[in-house]
Amino acid sequence: MEKIDKQPQVLVLVGPTAIGKTALSLLLARHFNCEIVSVDSMQVYRYMDIGTAKASAEERRVVPHHLIDVVDPDEDYDAARFVADAQRLIHEITMRDKMPLLTGGTGLYLKSLIEGIFPEAPADKNIRDQLKKRLENEGCDVLYEELLSCDCISAHKIHKNDSQRLLRALEVYHLTGIPWSSHLLQQKKQGPGGLCADILQIGLTCNREKLYQRINMRCEIMVESGLEKEVVGLLDMGFSPELKAMGAIGYRHMIGYLDGLYNKEEMLRLLARDTRHYAKRQYTWFNRNENIEWVDVKNQDVVPGMVEKWQRKG
């Protein structure tokens, strides 16, 4: 890649679902000559448009958007892949003399990009399935004794009834021949990495009652806009309802309705309820980030001034 002489400036706009990030991101992108990089773990999937609230095709023609429609619903996409893609895009956008504008609601992706992500110890589904069968047939005690013999450091940190971590530790050892504790130690030695950039992080917020009204309206609009047709289309294309992507909010609710588990009114109620719960989790995640400057949506006209002031400092 070509070298950048100075640290790139990266603008970040986050907030809970339905808060109004798309409209503000488009305004900022036009005003500050930005290209938008989606920070959304669901918008990467093709054919999943309504339930993920993607920017419209017209909006994407006006402002370039990235990391939308990257993989099919049956493909894997995770934080590590996002970090690699986002780092590349930030470089490319900066080389075009434009500003990267990262916007979305997936807090893990943003944290991994800015602070760095440790490489995970490898995984193997076949080994995990074999260990699960052994757990069922032999019990926790036998597997815990095995972990004590091959990775006593992990064993002393894991309760023998914590089957998830017990299986993970044994999986890593059987796959690599190296104790899980050694993998974790190596991750710490490597350091966190992280994004080398001048970053302004802005978060949109509003009082919970108003947000929940926005969410309720968003859910109604999704259903009215053809969420059912979108989900039927995905199923007709052969995408299993058991896929991780199909278990996301909106999609699993519509699948439940199509399977006759509840009527449309109950589906909409559950969809809105679970979306509200998701928004609460998003707030919890973003509130851990002390670098976010929060702005109430009713005062969002101050945001361009904040960005201009930041740019001048840079």
MARKOL-349680 format. One line per 4 residues: number of its first residue (from 1); their letters; for each residue z negated, y, x negated of N, C-alpha, C. Coordinates in steps of 0.1 Angstrom, whole numbers. Example, Ala and Ser with C-alpha at 12.3 -4.5 7.8 and 13.67 -1.06 7.14 Angstrom:
BEGIN
1 = as = -78/-57/-132/-78/-45/-123/-78/-33/-132; -71/-22/-128/-71/-11/-137/-79/0/-129
end
This chain:
BEGIN
1 = meki = 0/-12/-8/0/0/0/0/13/-9; 6/23/-4/6/36/-11/-8/41/-11; -11/49/-22/-24/54/-24/-26/67/-16; -38/69/-11/-42/81/-4/-50/89/-13
5 = dkqp = -47/102/-16/-54/110/-26/-68/113/-22; -71/115/-9/-84/118/-4/-88/109/7; -101/109/10/-106/101/21/-99/105/34; -95/95/41/-89/98/54/-100/103/64
9 = qvlv = -96/111/73/-104/115/84/-101/106/96; -112/100/101/-110/91/112/-119/95/124; -113/97/135/-120/102/147/-123/90/156; -135/89/161/-139/77/169/-144/83/183
13 = lvgp = -140/76/193/-144/80/207/-149/67/214; -162/66/217/-167/54/223/-174/57/236; -179/47/243/-187/49/255/-185/37/264; -193/36/274/-192/24/283/-180/24/291
17 = taig = -177/12/297/-165/11/305/-165/21/317; -153/26/320/-151/35/332/-156/49/330; -161/52/318/-166/65/315/-156/76/315; -143/72/311/-132/82/310/-127/84/296
21 = ktal = -128/74/288/-124/75/274/-109/76/273; -101/70/282/-87/70/281/-81/84/282; -85/91/293/-80/104/295/-84/114/284; -96/113/279/-100/122/268/-93/118/255
25 = slll = -91/106/252/-84/101/240/-70/106/240; -63/106/251/-49/111/252/-49/126/249; -58/133/255/-59/148/253/-61/151/238; -71/144/232/-74/146/218/-62/142/209
29 = arhf = -55/131/212/-44/126/204/-33/136/204; -30/142/216/-19/152/216/-23/165/209; -35/169/210/-40/181/204/-41/180/189; -45/169/184/-48/167/169/-38/158/162
33 = ncei = -27/155/169/-16/147/162/-22/133/158; -28/126/167/-34/113/164/-25/102/169; -27/90/163/-23/77/169/-36/70/172; -35/63/184/-47/57/189/-48/42/185
37 = vsvd = -60/38/180/-62/24/177/-73/19/187; -69/9/195/-78/4/205/-90/-4/198; -102/-1/202/-114/-9/198/-119/-17/210; -111/-26/214/-114/-34/226/-110/-48/225
41 = smqv = -120/-57/226/-118/-71/224/-109/-78/234; -106/-71/246/-98/-77/256/-84/-71/256; -82/-59/252/-69/-53/253/-59/-58/243; -64/-67/233/-56/-73/224/-47/-84/231
45 = yrym = -51/-88/243/-44/-99/249/-32/-95/257; -20/-101/255/-9/-99/263/-11/-104/278; -3/-98/287/-3/-102/301/-16/-99/308; -26/-93/301/-39/-90/308/-40/-75/308
49 = digt = -34/-69/318/-33/-54/318/-43/-47/327; -43/-52/340/-51/-45/350/-65/-48/348; -69/-60/345/-83/-64/343/-89/-58/330; -81/-54/321/-86/-48/309/-85/-33/308
53 = akas = -79/-27/319/-77/-12/320/-70/-6/308; -59/-12/305/-51/-7/294/-44/7/298; -42/15/288/-34/27/290/-20/23/296; -15/31/304/-2/27/311/9/28/300
57 = aeer = 21/22/304/32/22/295/37/36/292; 36/45/302/40/59/300/30/66/291; 17/63/292/8/69/283/10/64/269; 14/52/267/16/47/254/30/52/248
61 = rvvp = 39/56/257/51/62/252/48/76/246; 39/83/253/35/97/249/28/97/236; 18/88/234/10/87/222/10/72/217; 14/70/204/14/57/199/0/50/200
65 = hhli = 0/38/205/-12/30/206/-11/17/198; -22/13/192/-22/1/184/-33/-9/188; -31/-21/185/-40/-32/188/-41/-35/203; -30/-32/210/-29/-36/224/-17/-46/224
69 = dvvd = -19/-57/232/-9/-68/233/-6/-74/219; -16/-78/212/-14/-84/199/-13/-99/199; -20/-106/208/-21/-120/208/-20/-125/223; -16/-138/225/-16/-144/238/-30/-148/241
73 = pded = -33/-150/254/-47/-153/258/-53/-166/253; -44/-175/248/-50/-187/242/-51/-187/227; -49/-175/221/-50/-173/207/-64/-167/203; -69/-170/191/-82/-164/187/-80/-150/181
77 = ydaa = -89/-141/185/-90/-128/179/-105/-125/178; -109/-120/166/-123/-118/164/-125/-105/156; -138/-102/153/-142/-90/146/-135/-89/132; -135/-100/125/-129/-101/112/-114/-97/112
81 = rfva = -107/-102/122/-93/-99/123/-91/-85/127; -100/-80/136/-99/-66/140/-101/-57/128; -111/-60/120/-113/-51/108/-101/-51/99; -95/-62/96/-83/-63/88/-72/-55/94
85 = daqr = -69/-56/107/-59/-49/113/-62/-34/114; -74/-30/117/-77/-16/118/-77/-9/105; -81/-16/94/-80/-9/81/-66/-7/77; -57/-17/79/-43/-15/76/-37/-3/84
89 = lihe = -40/-3/97/-35/8/106/-40/22/102; -53/23/98/-58/36/94/-51/41/82; -48/32/73/-40/36/61/-26/40/65; -19/32/73/-5/36/77/-5/49/85
93 = itmr = -14/51/94/-14/63/102/-16/75/93; -26/74/84/-29/85/75/-17/88/66; -10/78/61/2/80/53/13/87/61; 13/86/74/22/94/83/18/108/86
97 = dkmp = 7/112/79/1/125/81/-4/127/95; -9/117/101/-15/117/114/-29/113/113; -37/115/123/-51/111/123/-53/99/131; -60/89/126/-64/77/134/-75/81/144
101 = lltg = -72/77/156/-83/79/167/-86/65/172; -98/61/169/-103/48/173/-111/50/186; -107/43/197/-114/44/209/-115/31/217; -126/29/223/-129/16/230/-143/14/232
105 = gtgl = -147/2/237/-160/0/241/-166/-13/235; -159/-19/225/-165/-31/218/-173/-27/206; -186/-26/208/-194/-21/197/-194/-29/185; -193/-42/186/-193/-51/174/-181/-48/166
109 = ylks = -170/-46/172/-158/-43/164/-160/-30/156; -165/-20/162/-167/-7/155/-177/-8/144; -188/-15/147/-198/-17/137/-193/-25/125; -185/-35/127/-179/-43/117/-170/-35/108
113 = lieg = -162/-27/114/-152/-19/107/-159/-8/98; -169/-1/104/-176/10/96/-185/5/86; -193/-5/89/-204/-10/80/-200/-22/72; -189/-28/76/-184/-40/68/-188/-53/76
117 = ifpe = -181/-63/73/-184/-76/79/-185/-87/68; -195/-95/69/-196/-106/60/-187/-117/64; -180/-124/54/-172/-135/58/-181/-147/63; -178/-152/75/-185/-163/81/-184/-176/73
121 = apad = -194/-184/72/-193/-197/67/-183/-204/76; -175/-213/70/-164/-220/78/-170/-229/89; -161/-231/99/-165/-239/111/-155/-250/113; -159/-261/120/-150/-272/122/-155/-278/136
125 = knir = -146/-277/146/-149/-282/159/-152/-297/159; -144/-305/151/-146/-320/151/-160/-323/146; -164/-317/135/-177/-319/129/-188/-315/139; -186/-304/145/-196/-299/155/-197/-309/167
129 = dqlk = -186/-314/172/-186/-323/183/-193/-336/179; -191/-341/167/-198/-353/162/-213/-351/161; -217/-339/156/-231/-336/155/-237/-335/169; -230/-330/179/-235/-329/192/-238/-343/198
133 = krle = -229/-352/196/-231/-365/200/-243/-372/194; -244/-369/181/-256/-375/174/-269/-369/180; -268/-356/183/-280/-349/188/-284/-356/202; -274/-359/210/-277/-366/223/-282/-380/221
137 = negc = -277/-387/211/-280/-401/209/-293/-403/201; -295/-394/190/-305/-396/181/-317/-387/182; -314/-375/188/-325/-365/191/-326/-355/179; -334/-345/182/-336/-334/172/-343/-338/160
141 = dvly = -353/-347/161/-361/-351/150/-353/-356/138; -343/-365/142/-335/-372/132/-326/-361/125; -320/-353/132/-311/-343/126/-319/-333/118; -331/-330/123/-339/-320/115/-343/-326/102
145 = eell = -347/-339/101/-350/-345/89/-338/-345/79; -326/-347/85/-314/-346/77/-313/-332/70; -315/-322/79/-314/-308/74/-324/-306/63; -336/-311/64/-347/-309/54/-342/-315/41
149 = scdc = -335/-326/41/-330/-332/29/-319/-325/22; -311/-318/30/-299/-312/24/-300/-296/23; -308/-290/31/-310/-276/31/-324/-272/36; -333/-274/27/-347/-272/31/-350/-258/34
153 = isah = -343/-248/28/-345/-234/30/-342/-231/45; -330/-235/49/-327/-233/63/-336/-240/73; -340/-253/69/-349/-261/78/-362/-254/80; -367/-247/70/-380/-241/71/-379/-228/79
157 = kihk = -367/-223/82/-365/-211/90/-361/-214/104; -357/-227/107/-352/-231/120/-362/-240/126; -365/-238/139/-374/-247/146/-365/-259/150; -371/-271/149/-364/-283/151/-358/-284/165
161 = ndsq = -363/-277/175/-358/-277/188/-347/-266/190; -345/-258/180/-334/-248/181/-321/-255/178; -316/-262/188/-304/-271/185/-292/-263/181; -290/-251/185/-278/-243/182/-277/-240/167
165 = rllr = -288/-235/161/-289/-232/147/-290/-245/139; -297/-255/144/-297/-268/137/-283/-274/135; -276/-274/146/-262/-279/145/-253/-271/136; -255/-257/136/-247/-249/128/-250/-251/113
169 = alev = -262/-252/109/-266/-255/95/-260/-268/90; -261/-278/98/-256/-291/94/-241/-291/94; -235/-284/103/-220/-283/103/-215/-277/90; -221/-266/86/-217/-259/74/-219/-269/62
173 = yhlt = -230/-276/61/-232/-285/50/-222/-296/50; -220/-302/61/-210/-314/62/-196/-309/59; -193/-297/62/-179/-292/60/-177/-288/45; -187/-281/39/-185/-275/26/-193/-282/15
177 = gipw = -203/-290/18/-212/-295/8/-221/-285/2; -221/-273/8/-230/-262/3/-240/-259/15; -253/-257/12/-262/-254/22/-259/-240/29; -262/-240/42/-260/-227/49/-267/-216/43
181 = sshl = -279/-218/38/-287/-208/32/-280/-202/19; -273/-211/12/-265/-206/1/-254/-197/5; -247/-200/16/-236/-191/21/-242/-178/25; -254/-178/31/-260/-165/36/-264/-157/24
185 = lqqk = -269/-163/13/-273/-156/1/-260/-150/-6; -250/-157/-6/-237/-152/-12/-232/-140/-5; -233/-140/9/-229/-129/17/-236/-116/13; -249/-118/11/-257/-106/8/-254/-101/-6
189 = kqgp = -250/-110/-15/-247/-105/-29/-233/-98/-29; -224/-101/-20/-211/-95/-19/-212/-81/-14; -223/-77/-7/-224/-64/-2/-216/-62/11; -219/-52/19/-213/-50/32/-199/-45/33
193 = gglc = -194/-39/22/-181/-33/23/-181/-21/32; -172/-20/42/-172/-9/51/-160/0/49; -159/9/58/-147/18/59/-150/30/50; -141/33/40/-142/45/32/-135/56/38
197 = adil = -141/64/46/-135/75/53/-145/85/58; -140/97/61/-147/108/67/-147/105/82; -157/101/88/-157/97/102/-165/106/111; -159/110/122/-166/117/133/-167/107/145
201 = qigl = -179/104/149/-181/94/161/-186/102/173; -179/102/183/-183/109/196/-184/99/207; -195/100/214/-197/90/225/-198/98/239; -191/93/248/-191/98/262/-202/92/270
205 = tcnr = -209/100/278/-220/95/286/-221/102/299; -229/97/308/-232/105/320/-244/97/326; -250/103/337/-262/96/343/-257/83/349; -267/74/350/-263/60/354/-257/60/368
209 = ekly = -263/68/377/-258/67/391/-243/71/391; -239/81/384/-225/86/384/-217/75/377; -222/69/366/-214/59/359/-212/47/369; -222/43/376/-221/31/385/-211/34/396
213 = qrin = -211/47/400/-201/51/410/-186/49/405; -185/54/392/-172/52/385/-168/37/384; -178/29/381/-175/15/379/-171/9/392; -178/12/403/-175/6/416/-161/10/420
217 = mrce = -157/22/417/-144/27/420/-133/20/412; -136/19/399/-127/12/390/-124/-2/394; -135/-9/398/-133/-23/403/-124/-24/415; -127/-15/425/-118/-15/437/-104/-12/434
221 = imve = -101/-3/424/-88/1/420/-81/-11/414; -89/-18/405/-83/-30/399/-78/-40/409; -86/-43/419/-83/-53/429/-71/-48/437; -71/-35/441/-60/-30/449/-47/-29/441
225 = sgle = -48/-28/428/-36/-26/419/-30/-39/415; -36/-51/420/-29/-63/418/-35/-73/408; -49/-72/406/-56/-81/397/-53/-96/401; -53/-98/414/-51/-112/419/-37/-117/414
229 = kevv = -27/-109/416/-14/-113/412/-13/-115/396; -20/-107/389/-21/-108/374/-27/-122/370; -38/-125/377/-45/-138/373/-37/-150/378; -31/-149/389/-22/-160/394/-11/-162/384
233 = glld = -5/-151/379/6/-152/370/1/-158/357; -10/-155/352/-16/-161/340/-17/-176/341; -23/-180/353/-25/-194/356/-11/-201/357; -2/-195/363/12/-201/365/19/-202/351
237 = mgfs = 15/-194/342/21/-195/328/14/-206/320; 4/-212/326/-2/-223/319/-15/-220/311; -20/-208/312/-32/-204/306/-44/-210/313; -52/-218/306/-63/-225/313/-74/-215/317
241 = pelk = -80/-217/329/-92/-209/333/-104/-211/324; -103/-221/315/-114/-224/306/-113/-216/293; -102/-208/291/-101/-200/279/-111/-189/278; -115/-186/266/-124/-175/264/-120/-162/271
245 = amga = -107/-159/269/-101/-147/275/-102/-147/290; -100/-158/296/-100/-160/311/-114/-159/316; -124/-160/308/-138/-160/312/-143/-146/312; -135/-136/309/-139/-122/308/-142/-116/322
249 = igyr = -149/-105/322/-152/-98/335/-139/-95/342; -138/-98/355/-126/-95/363/-118/-108/364; -115/-114/353/-107/-126/354/-115/-138/359; -127/-140/354/-135/-151/359/-139/-149/374
253 = hmig = -140/-137/378/-144/-134/392/-132/-137/401; -120/-133/397/-108/-136/405/-105/-151/405; -107/-158/394/-105/-172/394/-115/-179/404; -128/-174/404/-137/-179/414/-133/-177/428
257 = yldg = -127/-166/431/-122/-163/444/-110/-172/447; -101/-174/438/-89/-182/440/-93/-197/442; -105/-201/436/-110/-214/437/-118/-216/450; -120/-206/458/-127/-207/470/-142/-206/469
261 = lynk = -147/-202/457/-162/-202/455/-168/-191/464; -160/-180/467/-166/-169/475/-154/-161/480; -157/-153/490/-146/-145/497/-143/-132/488; -133/-125/493/-129/-113/485/-140/-103/484
265 = eeml = -147/-101/495/-158/-91/495/-169/-95/485; -173/-107/484/-183/-112/475/-177/-111/461; -165/-114/459/-159/-113/446/-160/-99/440; -157/-89/449/-157/-75/445/-171/-71/442
269 = rlla = -181/-76/449/-195/-73/447/-199/-78/433; -196/-91/431/-200/-97/418/-193/-90/406; -180/-86/408/-173/-79/398/-179/-66/394; -183/-58/404/-189/-45/402/-203/-47/396
273 = rdtr = -210/-57/400/-224/-59/395/-223/-63/380; -214/-72/377/-214/-77/363/-208/-66/354; -199/-58/359/-194/-47/351/-205/-36/348; -213/-34/358/-225/-25/356/-234/-31/345
277 = hyak = -237/-44/346/-245/-50/336/-239/-49/322; -225/-50/321/-218/-49/308/-220/-35/303; -219/-25/312/-220/-11/307/-234/-9/301; -244/-15/307/-258/-13/302/-259/-20/288
281 = rqyt = -252/-31/286/-252/-37/272/-244/-29/262; -234/-22/267/-226/-13/258/-235/-2/253; -242/4/263/-252/15/259/-262/10/249; -267/-1/251/-277/-7/242/-272/-8/228
285 = wfnr = -259/-13/227/-253/-15/214/-250/-1/208; -244/8/215/-240/21/209/-253/29/205; -263/28/213/-275/36/210/-282/32/197; -278/20/191/-283/17/178/-276/25/167
289 = neni = -265/31/171/-257/38/161/-261/53/161; -269/57/151/-275/70/150/-264/81/147; -252/77/143/-242/86/139/-233/91/150; -235/85/162/-227/89/174/-233/102/179
293 = ewvd = -224/112/181/-227/125/188/-224/123/203; -234/123/211/-232/120/225/-228/133/233; -219/132/242/-214/143/250/-213/138/265; -220/146/274/-219/142/288/-204/145/293
297 = vknq = -199/136/301/-185/138/306/-183/151/312; -193/157/319/-191/170/325/-190/181/315; -193/179/302/-192/189/292/-182/185/282; -173/176/285/-163/171/275/-153/181/270
301 = dvvp = -153/193/276/-144/203/271/-149/209/258; -161/205/253/-166/210/240/-161/201/229; -155/189/232/-151/179/222/-141/184/213; -130/191/218/-120/196/208/-126/205/198
305 = gmve = -135/214/202/-142/223/193/-150/215/182; -157/204/186/-164/196/177/-155/190/166; -143/186/171/-133/180/162/-128/190/152; -125/202/157/-119/213/149/-130/216/138
309 = kwqr = -142/218/142/-153/221/132/-154/210/121; -153/198/125/-154/186/116/-142/186/107; -130/189/112/-118/190/104/-119/200/93; -124/212/97/-125/223/87/-135/219/76
313 = kg = -146/212/79/-155/208/69/-149/198/59; -140/189/65/-133/179/56/-123/185/47
end
